[in-house]
Amino acid sequence: MGGLVLSRKPEEGFYIIAPTGEKIFIKVLEQEDRTRDGTLRYYIQAPQDFQILREELYTESNGLDSKSKKTKHGGFTK
């Protein structure tokens, strides 16, 4: 699996396009120094049949340890 690191300014975004042509659009809403707790805020637009989950919810529901990317049973994820 590949990865990509992007830099975006507030109100700039990017698309994730599936092989099927379905698109997910993600836009930065606020810069880090403008939020109260130093977090970034995003707007995500995706088809209704896509699930959008925070990392901790995804890893928890799939039996993964979000910090080490190991399963709770000791195996590694792909």
Residue, then its C-alpha position, 0 to 999 in steps of 0.5 A: m500500500g502506498g502513502l502520500v503526505l500533502s500540505r494544504k492551506p485553509e480552504e484548500g483540499f484534495y480528492i481521493i478517487a477509487p478505481t471505480g471512479e467514486k470520489i472523496f473530497i477532503k478540505v482543510l477548514e482551519q489551520e492548526d494555530r487557529t483552533r483551541d486545542g491545536t487540532l486540524r478541522y476537515y470537511i469530508q464529502a463522500p458517497q453515502d455508501f462510504q464509511i468515514l471512521r476516525e482511526e481509533l474507531y476503525t482500529e478498535s472495531n477491527g481488533l487492531d492496536s492503533k499505535s503499533k498497528k498490531t492486531k490484539h492477537g499479535g499479528f501485523t496488519k498489511 
